[in-house]
Amino acid sequence: MILAALAGDLSPLARAEFLITLWRLTSGDSQLGDECRARCREGFWVVGRIGLTGSVEGAETAADIVEFIDLDEERSAYYQSLLRERIRARTKRRRAV
């Protein structure tokens, strides 16, 4: 349900809250965490899109989720690199202003 909500039109606050909740669920070591990671892998495009087009905070949370959801090593490293580079670029721009 969280991924479906994140795929829709949400206020920035609601999007941030859902993304943080997804991070909490995917980082857990319980059976629920395993199920959430599996579902998040299936809907990875939603997390990736938010990370690549949303706020810096959203990109940070998305990068953390990518780390937890057990993508294969190459894909995980690739997406984490893209997201972390986006964070660095956006942070540099803010400082320059």
CNS distance restraints for C-alpha pairs under 8 A (distance, minus, plus):
assign (resid   1 and name CA) (resid   5 and name CA) 6.16 0.50 0.50
assign (resid   2 and name CA) (resid   6 and name CA) 6.08 0.50 0.50
assign (resid   2 and name CA) (resid  18 and name CA) 6.31 0.50 0.50
assign (resid   2 and name CA) (resid  22 and name CA) 6.98 0.50 0.50
assign (resid   3 and name CA) (resid   7 and name CA) 6.16 0.50 0.50
assign (resid   3 and name CA) (resid  40 and name CA) 7.44 0.50 0.50
assign (resid   3 and name CA) (resid  43 and name CA) 6.78 0.50 0.50
assign (resid   3 and name CA) (resid  46 and name CA) 6.73 0.50 0.50
assign (resid   3 and name CA) (resid  47 and name CA) 7.94 0.50 0.50
assign (resid   4 and name CA) (resid   8 and name CA) 6.69 0.50 0.50
assign (resid   5 and name CA) (resid   9 and name CA) 7.79 0.50 0.50
assign (resid   5 and name CA) (resid  10 and name CA) 7.63 0.50 0.50
assign (resid   5 and name CA) (resid  18 and name CA) 7.91 0.50 0.50
assign (resid   6 and name CA) (resid  10 and name CA) 7.19 0.50 0.50
assign (resid   6 and name CA) (resid  15 and name CA) 6.26 0.50 0.50
assign (resid   6 and name CA) (resid  18 and name CA) 6.98 0.50 0.50
assign (resid   6 and name CA) (resid  19 and name CA) 7.54 0.50 0.50
assign (resid   6 and name CA) (resid  46 and name CA) 6.88 0.50 0.50
assign (resid   7 and name CA) (resid  46 and name CA) 5.90 0.50 0.50
assign (resid  10 and name CA) (resid  14 and name CA) 6.00 0.50 0.50
assign (resid  10 and name CA) (resid  15 and name CA) 5.76 0.50 0.50
assign (resid  11 and name CA) (resid  15 and name CA) 6.13 0.50 0.50
assign (resid  12 and name CA) (resid  16 and name CA) 6.12 0.50 0.50
assign (resid  13 and name CA) (resid  17 and name CA) 6.21 0.50 0.50
assign (resid  14 and name CA) (resid  18 and name CA) 6.12 0.50 0.50
assign (resid  15 and name CA) (resid  19 and name CA) 6.05 0.50 0.50
assign (resid  16 and name CA) (resid  20 and name CA) 6.14 0.50 0.50
assign (resid  16 and name CA) (resid  58 and name CA) 6.66 0.50 0.50
assign (resid  17 and name CA) (resid  21 and name CA) 6.13 0.50 0.50
assign (resid  18 and name CA) (resid  22 and name CA) 6.13 0.50 0.50
assign (resid  19 and name CA) (resid  23 and name CA) 6.21 0.50 0.50
assign (resid  19 and name CA) (resid  58 and name CA) 7.31 0.50 0.50
assign (resid  19 and name CA) (resid  61 and name CA) 7.03 0.50 0.50
assign (resid  19 and name CA) (resid  62 and name CA) 7.65 0.50 0.50
assign (resid  20 and name CA) (resid  24 and name CA) 6.21 0.50 0.50
assign (resid  20 and name CA) (resid  61 and name CA) 6.84 0.50 0.50
assign (resid  21 and name CA) (resid  25 and name CA) 6.22 0.50 0.50
assign (resid  22 and name CA) (resid  26 and name CA) 6.07 0.50 0.50
assign (resid  22 and name CA) (resid  36 and name CA) 7.98 0.50 0.50
assign (resid  22 and name CA) (resid  65 and name CA) 7.79 0.50 0.50
assign (resid  23 and name CA) (resid  27 and name CA) 6.01 0.50 0.50
assign (resid  23 and name CA) (resid  61 and name CA) 6.83 0.50 0.50
assign (resid  23 and name CA) (resid  62 and name CA) 7.85 0.50 0.50
assign (resid  23 and name CA) (resid  64 and name CA) 7.23 0.50 0.50
assign (resid  23 and name CA) (resid  65 and name CA) 5.49 0.50 0.50
assign (resid  24 and name CA) (resid  28 and name CA) 6.53 0.50 0.50
assign (resid  25 and name CA) (resid  32 and name CA) 7.44 0.50 0.50
assign (resid  25 and name CA) (resid  33 and name CA) 5.50 0.50 0.50
assign (resid  25 and name CA) (resid  36 and name CA) 6.27 0.50 0.50
assign (resid  25 and name CA) (resid  37 and name CA) 7.89 0.50 0.50
assign (resid  26 and name CA) (resid  33 and name CA) 5.14 0.50 0.50
assign (resid  26 and name CA) (resid  34 and name CA) 7.28 0.50 0.50
assign (resid  26 and name CA) (resid  36 and name CA) 5.53 0.50 0.50
assign (resid  26 and name CA) (resid  37 and name CA) 5.09 0.50 0.50
assign (resid  26 and name CA) (resid  40 and name CA) 7.84 0.50 0.50
assign (resid  26 and name CA) (resid  65 and name CA) 6.72 0.50 0.50
assign (resid  26 and name CA) (resid  68 and name CA) 6.25 0.50 0.50
assign (resid  26 and name CA) (resid  69 and name CA) 6.53 0.50 0.50
assign (resid  27 and name CA) (resid  33 and name CA) 6.54 0.50 0.50
assign (resid  27 and name CA) (resid  65 and name CA) 7.47 0.50 0.50
assign (resid  27 and name CA) (resid  68 and name CA) 5.86 0.50 0.50
assign (resid  28 and name CA) (resid  32 and name CA) 7.55 0.50 0.50
assign (resid  28 and name CA) (resid  33 and name CA) 4.70 0.50 0.50
assign (resid  28 and name CA) (resid  34 and name CA) 7.75 0.50 0.50
assign (resid  29 and name CA) (resid  33 and name CA) 5.63 0.50 0.50
assign (resid  29 and name CA) (resid  34 and name CA) 7.17 0.50 0.50
assign (resid  30 and name CA) (resid  34 and name CA) 6.49 0.50 0.50
assign (resid  31 and name CA) (resid  35 and name CA) 6.33 0.50 0.50
assign (resid  32 and name CA) (resid  36 and name CA) 6.11 0.50 0.50
assign (resid  33 and name CA) (resid  37 and name CA) 6.08 0.50 0.50
assign (resid  34 and name CA) (resid  38 and name CA) 6.27 0.50 0.50
assign (resid  35 and name CA) (resid  39 and name CA) 6.27 0.50 0.50
assign (resid  36 and name CA) (resid  40 and name CA) 5.98 0.50 0.50
assign (resid  37 and name CA) (resid  41 and name CA) 6.15 0.50 0.50
assign (resid  37 and name CA) (resid  68 and name CA) 7.30 0.50 0.50
assign (resid  37 and name CA) (resid  69 and name CA) 4.78 0.50 0.50
assign (resid  37 and name CA) (resid  70 and name CA) 7.43 0.50 0.50
assign (resid  38 and name CA) (resid  42 and name CA) 6.56 0.50 0.50
assign (resid  38 and name CA) (resid  69 and name CA) 7.11 0.50 0.50
assign (resid  39 and name CA) (resid  43 and name CA) 6.37 0.50 0.50
assign (resid  40 and name CA) (resid  44 and name CA) 5.51 0.50 0.50
assign (resid  40 and name CA) (resid  69 and name CA) 6.80 0.50 0.50
assign (resid  41 and name CA) (resid  69 and name CA) 6.24 0.50 0.50
assign (resid  41 and name CA) (resid  70 and name CA) 7.78 0.50 0.50
assign (resid  41 and name CA) (resid  71 and name CA) 7.05 0.50 0.50
assign (resid  43 and name CA) (resid  47 and name CA) 7.39 0.50 0.50
assign (resid  44 and name CA) (resid  48 and name CA) 6.12 0.50 0.50
assign (resid  45 and name CA) (resid  49 and name CA) 5.91 0.50 0.50
assign (resid  46 and name CA) (resid  50 and name CA) 6.32 0.50 0.50
assign (resid  47 and name CA) (resid  51 and name CA) 6.15 0.50 0.50
assign (resid  47 and name CA) (resid  62 and name CA) 5.82 0.50 0.50
assign (resid  47 and name CA) (resid  65 and name CA) 7.96 0.50 0.50
assign (resid  48 and name CA) (resid  52 and name CA) 6.07 0.50 0.50
assign (resid  48 and name CA) (resid  62 and name CA) 6.75 0.50 0.50
assign (resid  48 and name CA) (resid  79 and name CA) 7.76 0.50 0.50
assign (resid  49 and name CA) (resid  53 and name CA) 5.92 0.50 0.50
assign (resid  49 and name CA) (resid  54 and name CA) 7.71 0.50 0.50
assign (resid  50 and name CA) (resid  54 and name CA) 5.02 0.50 0.50
assign (resid  50 and name CA) (resid  55 and name CA) 7.96 0.50 0.50
assign (resid  50 and name CA) (resid  58 and name CA) 6.52 0.50 0.50
assign (resid  50 and name CA) (resid  59 and name CA) 6.87 0.50 0.50
assign (resid  50 and name CA) (resid  62 and name CA) 7.25 0.50 0.50
assign (resid  51 and name CA) (resid  55 and name CA) 7.43 0.50 0.50
assign (resid  51 and name CA) (resid  56 and name CA) 7.83 0.50 0.50
assign (resid  51 and name CA) (resid  58 and name CA) 5.54 0.50 0.50
assign (resid  51 and name CA) (resid  59 and name CA) 3.81 0.50 0.50
assign (resid  51 and name CA) (resid  60 and name CA) 7.28 0.50 0.50
assign (resid  51 and name CA) (resid  61 and name CA) 7.64 0.50 0.50
assign (resid  51 and name CA) (resid  62 and name CA) 5.22 0.50 0.50
assign (resid  51 and name CA) (resid  63 and name CA) 7.19 0.50 0.50
assign (resid  51 and name CA) (resid  83 and name CA) 6.26 0.50 0.50
assign (resid  52 and name CA) (resid  59 and name CA) 6.43 0.50 0.50
assign (resid  52 and name CA) (resid  82 and name CA) 7.89 0.50 0.50
assign (resid  52 and name CA) (resid  83 and name CA) 6.38 0.50 0.50
assign (resid  52 and name CA) (resid  86 and name CA) 7.17 0.50 0.50
assign (resid  54 and name CA) (resid  58 and name CA) 5.93 0.50 0.50
assign (resid  54 and name CA) (resid  59 and name CA) 6.71 0.50 0.50
assign (resid  55 and name CA) (resid  59 and name CA) 6.25 0.50 0.50
assign (resid  56 and name CA) (resid  60 and name CA) 6.24 0.50 0.50
assign (resid  56 and name CA) (resid  86 and name CA) 7.71 0.50 0.50
assign (resid  56 and name CA) (resid  87 and name CA) 5.48 0.50 0.50
assign (resid  56 and name CA) (resid  90 and name CA) 6.73 0.50 0.50
assign (resid  56 and name CA) (resid  91 and name CA) 7.60 0.50 0.50
assign (resid  57 and name CA) (resid  61 and name CA) 6.26 0.50 0.50
assign (resid  58 and name CA) (resid  62 and name CA) 5.98 0.50 0.50
assign (resid  59 and name CA) (resid  63 and name CA) 6.05 0.50 0.50
assign (resid  59 and name CA) (resid  83 and name CA) 5.79 0.50 0.50
assign (resid  59 and name CA) (resid  84 and name CA) 7.40 0.50 0.50
assign (resid  59 and name CA) (resid  86 and name CA) 7.47 0.50 0.50
assign (resid  59 and name CA) (resid  87 and name CA) 6.48 0.50 0.50
assign (resid  60 and name CA) (resid  64 and name CA) 6.36 0.50 0.50
assign (resid  60 and name CA) (resid  83 and name CA) 7.15 0.50 0.50
assign (resid  60 and name CA) (resid  84 and name CA) 7.03 0.50 0.50
assign (resid  60 and name CA) (resid  87 and name CA) 6.90 0.50 0.50
assign (resid  61 and name CA) (resid  65 and name CA) 6.21 0.50 0.50
assign (resid  62 and name CA) (resid  66 and name CA) 6.17 0.50 0.50
assign (resid  62 and name CA) (resid  83 and name CA) 7.57 0.50 0.50
assign (resid  63 and name CA) (resid  67 and name CA) 6.37 0.50 0.50
assign (resid  63 and name CA) (resid  79 and name CA) 7.38 0.50 0.50
assign (resid  63 and name CA) (resid  80 and name CA) 5.17 0.50 0.50
assign (resid  63 and name CA) (resid  83 and name CA) 5.84 0.50 0.50
assign (resid  63 and name CA) (resid  84 and name CA) 6.89 0.50 0.50
assign (resid  64 and name CA) (resid  68 and name CA) 6.56 0.50 0.50
assign (resid  64 and name CA) (resid  80 and name CA) 7.92 0.50 0.50
assign (resid  65 and name CA) (resid  69 and name CA) 6.18 0.50 0.50
assign (resid  66 and name CA) (resid  70 and name CA) 7.34 0.50 0.50
assign (resid  66 and name CA) (resid  71 and name CA) 7.23 0.50 0.50
assign (resid  66 and name CA) (resid  76 and name CA) 6.19 0.50 0.50
assign (resid  66 and name CA) (resid  79 and name CA) 7.32 0.50 0.50
assign (resid  66 and name CA) (resid  80 and name CA) 6.64 0.50 0.50
assign (resid  67 and name CA) (resid  71 and name CA) 7.89 0.50 0.50
assign (resid  67 and name CA) (resid  76 and name CA) 6.50 0.50 0.50
assign (resid  67 and name CA) (resid  80 and name CA) 7.22 0.50 0.50
assign (resid  70 and name CA) (resid  76 and name CA) 7.50 0.50 0.50
assign (resid  71 and name CA) (resid  75 and name CA) 6.20 0.50 0.50
assign (resid  71 and name CA) (resid  76 and name CA) 5.33 0.50 0.50
assign (resid  72 and name CA) (resid  76 and name CA) 6.04 0.50 0.50
assign (resid  73 and name CA) (resid  77 and name CA) 6.08 0.50 0.50
assign (resid  74 and name CA) (resid  78 and name CA) 6.06 0.50 0.50
assign (resid  75 and name CA) (resid  79 and name CA) 6.13 0.50 0.50
assign (resid  76 and name CA) (resid  80 and name CA) 5.99 0.50 0.50
assign (resid  77 and name CA) (resid  81 and name CA) 5.96 0.50 0.50
assign (resid  78 and name CA) (resid  82 and name CA) 6.31 0.50 0.50
assign (resid  79 and name CA) (resid  83 and name CA) 6.08 0.50 0.50
assign (resid  80 and name CA) (resid  84 and name CA) 5.94 0.50 0.50
assign (resid  81 and name CA) (resid  85 and name CA) 5.98 0.50 0.50
assign (resid  82 and name CA) (resid  86 and name CA) 6.22 0.50 0.50
assign (resid  83 and name CA) (resid  87 and name CA) 6.30 0.50 0.50
assign (resid  84 and name CA) (resid  88 and name CA) 6.29 0.50 0.50
assign (resid  85 and name CA) (resid  89 and name CA) 6.13 0.50 0.50
assign (resid  86 and name CA) (resid  90 and name CA) 6.09 0.50 0.50
assign (resid  87 and name CA) (resid  91 and name CA) 6.02 0.50 0.50
assign (resid  88 and name CA) (resid  92 and name CA) 6.13 0.50 0.50
assign (resid  89 and name CA) (resid  93 and name CA) 6.30 0.50 0.50
assign (resid  90 and name CA) (resid  94 and name CA) 6.34 0.50 0.50
assign (resid  91 and name CA) (resid  95 and name CA) 6.43 0.50 0.50
assign (resid  92 and name CA) (resid  96 and name CA) 6.29 0.50 0.50
assign (resid  93 and name CA) (resid  97 and name CA) 6.49 0.50 0.50
